């Protein structure tokens, strides 16, 4: 039973870390798109 709980917590930790990296990468992509739109508007 303890092994099952430990494996569940470990899996949840990995999923949480992977989710954070994905959201952070998405935020950077959106920021780059915003910069391109802003640059195009200034021309």
PDB file of N, H, CA, C and O in Angstrom:
ATOM      1  N   UNK A   1       0.827  -1.202   0.000  1.00  0.00           N
ATOM      2  CA  UNK A   1       0.000   0.000   0.000  1.00  0.00           C
ATOM      3  C   UNK A   1       0.867   1.260   0.000  1.00  0.00           C
ATOM      4  O   UNK A   1       0.564   2.223  -0.705  1.00  0.00           O
ATOM      5  N   UNK A   2       1.939   1.254   0.786  1.00  0.00           N
ATOM      6  H   UNK A   2       2.185   0.472   1.358  1.00  0.00           H
ATOM      7  CA  UNK A   2       2.838   2.408   0.834  1.00  0.00           C
ATOM      8  C   UNK A   2       3.520   2.628  -0.512  1.00  0.00           C
ATOM      9  O   UNK A   2       3.758   3.768  -0.911  1.00  0.00           O
ATOM     10  N   UNK A   3       3.835   1.542  -1.213  1.00  0.00           N
ATOM     11  H   UNK A   3       3.642   0.615  -0.890  1.00  0.00           H
ATOM     12  CA  UNK A   3       4.471   1.671  -2.526  1.00  0.00           C
ATOM     13  C   UNK A   3       3.522   2.324  -3.524  1.00  0.00           C
ATOM     14  O   UNK A   3       3.934   3.147  -4.342  1.00  0.00           O
ATOM     15  N   UNK A   4       2.259   1.952  -3.449  1.00  0.00           N
ATOM     16  H   UNK A   4       1.924   1.283  -2.785  1.00  0.00           H
ATOM     17  CA  UNK A   4       1.259   2.519  -4.345  1.00  0.00           C
ATOM     18  C   UNK A   4       1.107   4.022  -4.107  1.00  0.00           C
ATOM     19  O   UNK A   4       1.020   4.799  -5.057  1.00  0.00           O
ATOM     20  N   UNK A   5       1.078   4.419  -2.862  1.00  0.00           N
ATOM     21  H   UNK A   5       1.149   3.788  -2.089  1.00  0.00           H
ATOM     22  CA  UNK A   5       0.954   5.839  -2.517  1.00  0.00           C
ATOM     23  C   UNK A   5       2.195   6.598  -2.983  1.00  0.00           C
ATOM     24  O   UNK A   5       2.084   7.694  -3.533  1.00  0.00           O
ATOM     25  N   UNK A   6       3.368   6.022  -2.766  1.00  0.00           N
ATOM     26  H   UNK A   6       3.458   5.132  -2.319  1.00  0.00           H
ATOM     27  CA  UNK A   6       4.620   6.663  -3.179  1.00  0.00           C
ATOM     28  C   UNK A   6       4.672   6.815  -4.699  1.00  0.00           C
ATOM     29  O   UNK A   6       5.072   7.864  -5.202  1.00  0.00           O
ATOM     30  N   UNK A   7       4.273   5.779  -5.429  1.00  0.00           N
ATOM     31  H   UNK A   7       3.948   4.926  -5.021  1.00  0.00           H
ATOM     32  CA  UNK A   7       4.278   5.857  -6.890  1.00  0.00           C
ATOM     33  C   UNK A   7       3.266   6.888  -7.392  1.00  0.00           C
ATOM     34  O   UNK A   7       3.529   7.598  -8.363  1.00  0.00           O
ATOM     35  N   UNK A   8       2.139   6.968  -6.747  1.00  0.00           N
ATOM     36  H   UNK A   8       1.925   6.392  -5.958  1.00  0.00           H
ATOM     37  CA  UNK A   8       1.120   7.946  -7.129  1.00  0.00           C
ATOM     38  C   UNK A   8       1.632   9.365  -6.917  1.00  0.00           C
ATOM     39  O   UNK A   8       1.459  10.227  -7.779  1.00  0.00           O
ATOM     40  N   UNK A   9       2.258   9.606  -5.781  1.00  0.00           N
ATOM     41  H   UNK A   9       2.399   8.906  -5.081  1.00  0.00           H
ATOM     42  CA  UNK A   9       2.811  10.931  -5.506  1.00  0.00           C
ATOM     43  C   UNK A   9       3.933  11.279  -6.476  1.00  0.00           C
ATOM     44  O   UNK A   9       4.034  12.420  -6.925  1.00  0.00           O
ATOM     45  N   UNK A  10       4.768  10.310  -6.799  1.00  0.00           N
ATOM     46  H   UNK A  10       4.685   9.383  -6.434  1.00  0.00           H
ATOM     47  CA  UNK A  10       5.859  10.533  -7.740  1.00  0.00           C
ATOM     48  C   UNK A  10       5.310  10.878  -9.127  1.00  0.00           C
ATOM     49  O   UNK A  10       5.789  11.809  -9.774  1.00  0.00           O
ATOM     50  N   UNK A  11       4.314  10.132  -9.575  1.00  0.00           N
ATOM     51  H   UNK A  11       3.925   9.376  -9.049  1.00  0.00           H
ATOM     52  CA  UNK A  11       3.696  10.398 -10.878  1.00  0.00           C
ATOM     53  C   UNK A  11       3.047  11.780 -10.898  1.00  0.00           C
ATOM     54  O   UNK A  11       3.153  12.498 -11.892  1.00  0.00           O
ATOM     55  N   UNK A  12       2.387  12.150  -9.825  1.00  0.00           N
ATOM     56  H   UNK A  12       2.301  11.567  -9.017  1.00  0.00           H
ATOM     57  CA  UNK A  12       1.752  13.470  -9.744  1.00  0.00           C
ATOM     58  C   UNK A  12       2.800  14.581  -9.793  1.00  0.00           C
ATOM     59  O   UNK A  12       2.573  15.626 -10.402  1.00  0.00           O
ATOM     60  N   UNK A  13       3.938  14.355  -9.158  1.00  0.00           N
ATOM     61  H   UNK A  13       4.123  13.506  -8.663  1.00  0.00           H
ATOM     62  CA  UNK A  13       5.018  15.350  -9.183  1.00  0.00           C
ATOM     63  C   UNK A  13       5.534  15.547 -10.602  1.00  0.00           C
ATOM     64  O   UNK A  13       5.727  16.680 -11.043  1.00  0.00           O
ATOM     65  N   UNK A  14       5.757  14.452 -11.315  1.00  0.00           N
ATOM     66  H   UNK A  14       5.600  13.532 -10.957  1.00  0.00           H
ATOM     67  CA  UNK A  14       6.247  14.550 -12.689  1.00  0.00           C
ATOM     68  C   UNK A  14       5.247  15.265 -13.583  1.00  0.00           C
ATOM     69  O   UNK A  14       5.635  16.088 -14.413  1.00  0.00           O
ATOM     70  N   UNK A  15       3.978  14.963 -13.424  1.00  0.00           N
ATOM     71  H   UNK A  15       3.664  14.295 -12.750  1.00  0.00           H
ATOM     72  CA  UNK A  15       2.961  15.614 -14.240  1.00  0.00           C
ATOM     73  C   UNK A  15       2.872  17.105 -13.942  1.00  0.00           C
ATOM     74  O   UNK A  15       2.670  17.913 -14.849  1.00  0.00           O
ATOM     75  N   UNK A  16       3.021  17.464 -12.687  1.00  0.00           N
ATOM     76  H   UNK A  16       3.186  16.808 -11.951  1.00  0.00           H
ATOM     77  CA  UNK A  16       2.978  18.874 -12.305  1.00  0.00           C
ATOM     78  C   UNK A  16       4.148  19.630 -12.914  1.00  0.00           C
ATOM     79  O   UNK A  16       3.969  20.725 -13.447  1.00  0.00           O
ATOM     80  N   UNK A  17       5.346  19.056 -12.839  1.00  0.00           N
ATOM     81  H   UNK A  17       5.491  18.167 -12.406  1.00  0.00           H
ATOM     82  CA  UNK A  17       6.522  19.710 -13.405  1.00  0.00           C
ATOM     83  C   UNK A  17       6.407  19.820 -14.919  1.00  0.00           C
ATOM     84  O   UNK A  17       6.761  20.853 -15.488  1.00  0.00           O
ATOM     85  N   UNK A  18       5.930  18.797 -15.565  1.00  0.00           N
ATOM     86  H   UNK A  18       5.643  17.958 -15.102  1.00  0.00           H
ATOM     87  CA  UNK A  18       5.765  18.825 -17.014  1.00  0.00           C
ATOM     88  C   UNK A  18       4.739  19.885 -17.413  1.00  0.00           C
ATOM     89  O   UNK A  18       4.921  20.579 -18.413  1.00  0.00           O
ATOM     90  N   UNK A  19       3.682  20.010 -16.650  1.00  0.00           N
ATOM     91  H   UNK A  19       3.534  19.446 -15.837  1.00  0.00           H
ATOM     92  CA  UNK A  19       2.660  21.019 -16.928  1.00  0.00           C
ATOM     93  C   UNK A  19       3.200  22.425 -16.797  1.00  0.00           C
ATOM     94  O   UNK A  19       2.862  23.290 -17.605  1.00  0.00           O
ATOM     95  N   UNK A  20       4.026  22.673 -15.805  1.00  0.00           N
ATOM     96  H   UNK A  20       4.300  21.970 -15.148  1.00  0.00           H
ATOM     97  CA  UNK A  20       4.614  23.999 -15.616  1.00  0.00           C
ATOM     98  C   UNK A  20       5.505  24.360 -16.791  1.00  0.00           C
ATOM     99  O   UNK A  20       5.459  25.486 -17.284  1.00  0.00           O
ATOM    100  N   UNK A  21       6.307  23.420 -17.236  1.00  0.00           N
ATOM    101  H   UNK A  21       6.344  22.505 -16.835  1.00  0.00           H
ATOM    102  CA  UNK A  21       7.189  23.691 -18.365  1.00  0.00           C
ATOM    103  C   UNK A  21       6.390  23.965 -19.626  1.00  0.00           C
ATOM    104  O   UNK A  21       6.771  24.819 -20.426  1.00  0.00           O
ATOM    105  N   UNK A  22       5.309  23.265 -19.811  1.00  0.00           N
ATOM    106  H   UNK A  22       5.000  22.571 -19.161  1.00  0.00           H
ATOM    107  CA  UNK A  22       4.484  23.457 -20.991  1.00  0.00           C
ATOM    108  C   UNK A  22       3.837  24.842 -20.971  1.00  0.00           C
ATOM    109  O   UNK A  22       3.823  25.534 -21.988  1.00  0.00           O
ATOM    110  N   UNK A  23       3.314  25.239 -19.845  1.00  0.00           N
ATOM    111  H   UNK A  23       3.325  24.677 -19.018  1.00  0.00           H
ATOM    112  CA  UNK A  23       2.671  26.552 -19.724  1.00  0.00           C
ATOM    113  C   UNK A  23       3.703  27.654 -19.902  1.00  0.00           C
ATOM    114  O   UNK A  23       3.419  28.669 -20.537  1.00  0.00           O
ATOM    115  N   UNK A  24       4.890  27.469 -19.354  1.00  0.00           N
ATOM    116  H   UNK A  24       5.120  26.644 -18.838  1.00  0.00           H
ATOM    117  CA  UNK A  24       5.943  28.473 -19.486  1.00  0.00           C
ATOM    118  C   UNK A  24       6.350  28.619 -20.951  1.00  0.00           C
ATOM    119  O   UNK A  24       6.526  29.737 -21.435  1.00  0.00           O
ATOM    120  N   UNK A  25       6.498  27.517 -21.650  1.00  0.00           N
ATOM    121  H   UNK A  25       6.354  26.608 -21.257  1.00  0.00           H
ATOM    122  CA  UNK A  25       6.848  27.561 -23.068  1.00  0.00           C
ATOM    123  C   UNK A  25       5.766  28.226 -23.892  1.00  0.00           C
ATOM    124  O   UNK A  25       6.058  28.996 -24.806  1.00  0.00           O
ATOM    125  N   UNK A  26       4.519  27.931 -23.572  1.00  0.00           N
ATOM    126  H   UNK A  26       4.282  27.305 -22.829  1.00  0.00           H
ATOM    127  CA  UNK A  26       3.387  28.546 -24.272  1.00  0.00           C
ATOM    128  C   UNK A  26       3.385  30.058 -24.049  1.00  0.00           C
ATOM    129  O   UNK A  26       3.121  30.826 -24.973  1.00  0.00           O
ATOM    130  N   UNK A  27       3.676  30.473 -22.835  1.00  0.00           N
ATOM    131  H   UNK A  27       3.891  29.848 -22.084  1.00  0.00           H
ATOM    132  CA  UNK A  27       3.729  31.904 -22.521  1.00  0.00           C
ATOM    133  C   UNK A  27       4.807  32.614 -23.320  1.00  0.00           C
ATOM    134  O   UNK A  27       4.598  33.736 -23.783  1.00  0.00           O
ATOM    135  N   UNK A  28       5.946  31.983 -23.485  1.00  0.00           N
ATOM    136  H   UNK A  28       6.116  31.072 -23.109  1.00  0.00           H
ATOM    137  CA  UNK A  28       7.030  32.572 -24.282  1.00  0.00           C
ATOM    138  C   UNK A  28       6.620  32.691 -25.743  1.00  0.00           C
ATOM    139  O   UNK A  28       6.922  33.692 -26.393  1.00  0.00           O
ATOM    140  N   UNK A  29       5.933  31.675 -26.264  1.00  0.00           N
ATOM    141  H   UNK A  29       5.687  30.862 -25.736  1.00  0.00           H
ATOM    142  CA  UNK A  29       5.478  31.723 -27.652  1.00  0.00           C
ATOM    143  C   UNK A  29       4.492  32.863 -27.859  1.00  0.00           C
ATOM    144  O   UNK A  29       4.580  33.589 -28.849  1.00  0.00           O
ATOM    145  N   UNK A  30       3.554  33.025 -26.931  1.00  0.00           N
ATOM    146  H   UNK A  30       3.482  32.436 -26.127  1.00  0.00           H
ATOM    147  CA  UNK A  30       2.570  34.103 -27.035  1.00  0.00           C
ATOM    148  C   UNK A  30       3.267  35.457 -26.964  1.00  0.00           C
ATOM    149  O   UNK A  30       2.883  36.393 -27.666  1.00  0.00           O
ATOM    150  N   UNK A  31       4.272  35.561 -26.132  1.00  0.00           N
ATOM    151  H   UNK A  31       4.584  34.801 -25.562  1.00  0.00           H
ATOM    152  CA  UNK A  31       5.010  36.814 -26.004  1.00  0.00           C
ATOM    153  C   UNK A  31       5.713  37.161 -27.311  1.00  0.00           C
ATOM    154  O   UNK A  31       5.707  38.321 -27.723  1.00  0.00           O
ATOM    155  N   UNK A  32       6.320  36.174 -27.968  1.00  0.00           N
ATOM    156  H   UNK A  32       6.325  35.231 -27.634  1.00  0.00           H
ATOM    157  CA  UNK A  32       7.002  36.419 -29.238  1.00  0.00           C
ATOM    158  C   UNK A  32       6.024  36.859 -30.310  1.00  0.00           C
ATOM    159  O   UNK A  32       6.328  37.756 -31.096  1.00  0.00           O
ATOM    160  N   UNK A  33       4.856  36.240 -30.350  1.00  0.00           N
ATOM    161  H   UNK A  33       4.609  35.511 -29.712  1.00  0.00           H
ATOM    162  CA  UNK A  33       3.834  36.627 -31.326  1.00  0.00           C
ATOM    163  C   UNK A  33       3.398  38.068 -31.062  1.00  0.00           C
ATOM    164  O   UNK A  33       3.238  38.848 -32.000  1.00  0.00           O
ATOM    165  N   UNK A  34       3.209  38.416 -29.812  1.00  0.00           N
ATOM    166  H   UNK A  34       3.339  37.782 -29.050  1.00  0.00           H
ATOM    167  CA  UNK A  34       2.822  39.783 -29.458  1.00  0.00           C
ATOM    168  C   UNK A  34       3.866  40.797 -29.882  1.00  0.00           C
ATOM    169  O   UNK A  34       3.521  41.885 -30.341  1.00  0.00           O
ATOM    170  N   UNK A  35       5.133  40.458 -29.735  1.00  0.00           N
ATOM    171  H   UNK A  35       5.414  39.573 -29.362  1.00  0.00           H
ATOM    172  CA  UNK A  35       6.212  41.355 -30.152  1.00  0.00           C
ATOM    173  C   UNK A  35       6.201  41.543 -31.666  1.00  0.00           C
ATOM    174  O   UNK A  35       6.420  42.653 -32.151  1.00  0.00           O
ATOM    175  N   UNK A  36       5.949  40.474 -32.417  1.00  0.00           N
ATOM    176  H   UNK A  36       5.771  39.572 -32.023  1.00  0.00           H
ATOM    177  CA  UNK A  36       5.907  40.570 -33.884  1.00  0.00           C
ATOM    178  C   UNK A  36       4.740  41.465 -34.323  1.00  0.00           C
ATOM    179  O   UNK A  36       4.888  42.277 -35.236  1.00  0.00           O
ATOM    180  N   UNK A  37       3.593  41.314 -33.677  1.00  0.00           N
ATOM    181  H   UNK A  37       3.473  40.654 -32.936  1.00  0.00           H
ATOM    182  CA  UNK A  37       2.428  42.126 -34.016  1.00  0.00           C
ATOM    183  C   UNK A  37       2.715  43.587 -33.691  1.00  0.00           C
ATOM    184  O   UNK A  37       2.357  44.478 -34.461  1.00  0.00           O
ATOM    185  N   UNK A  38       3.352  43.833 -32.564  1.00  0.00           N
ATOM    186  H   UNK A  38       3.643  43.109 -31.938  1.00  0.00           H
ATOM    187  CA  UNK A  38       3.664  45.183 -32.155  1.00  0.00           C
ATOM    188  C   UNK A  38       4.670  45.824 -33.129  1.00  0.00           C
ATOM    189  O   UNK A  38       4.525  46.991 -33.493  1.00  0.00           O
ATOM    190  N   UNK A  39       5.675  45.064 -33.544  1.00  0.00           N
ATOM    191  H   UNK A  39       5.793  44.116 -33.249  1.00  0.00           H
ATOM    192  CA  UNK A  39       6.648  45.566 -34.498  1.00  0.00           C
ATOM    193  C   UNK A  39       5.987  45.878 -35.838  1.00  0.00           C
ATOM    194  O   UNK A  39       6.312  46.888 -36.463  1.00  0.00           O
ATOM    195  N   UNK A  40       5.075  45.035 -36.284  1.00  0.00           N
ATOM    196  H   UNK A  40       4.812  44.214 -35.776  1.00  0.00           H
ATOM    197  CA  UNK A  40       4.384  45.266 -37.554  1.00  0.00           C
ATOM    198  C   UNK A  40       3.500  46.503 -37.464  1.00  0.00           C
ATOM    199  O   UNK A  40       3.334  47.209 -38.459  1.00  0.00           O
ATOM    200  N   UNK A  41       2.940  46.775 -36.316  1.00  0.00           N
ATOM    201  H   UNK A  41       3.075  46.202 -35.508  1.00  0.00           H
ATOM    202  CA  UNK A  41       2.089  47.951 -36.142  1.00  0.00           C
ATOM    203  C   UNK A  41       2.865  49.250 -36.123  1.00  0.00           C
ATOM    204  O   UNK A  41       2.304  50.304 -36.424  1.00  0.00           O
ATOM    205  N   UNK A  42       4.133  49.204 -35.777  1.00  0.00           N
ATOM    206  H   UNK A  42       4.589  48.348 -35.532  1.00  0.00           H
ATOM    207  CA  UNK A  42       4.953  50.409 -35.704  1.00  0.00           C
ATOM    208  C   UNK A  42       5.507  50.829 -37.059  1.00  0.00           C
ATOM    209  O   UNK A  42       5.974  51.956 -37.219  1.00  0.00           O
ATOM    210  N   UNK A  43       5.457  49.930 -38.031  1.00  0.00           N
ATOM    211  H   UNK A  43       5.078  49.014 -37.901  1.00  0.00           H
ATOM    212  CA  UNK A  43       6.029  50.261 -39.364  1.00  0.00           C
ATOM    213  C   UNK A  43       5.114  51.110 -40.186  1.00  0.00           C
ATOM    214  O   UNK A  43       5.452  51.466 -41.316  1.00  0.00           O
TER     215      UNK A  43
END
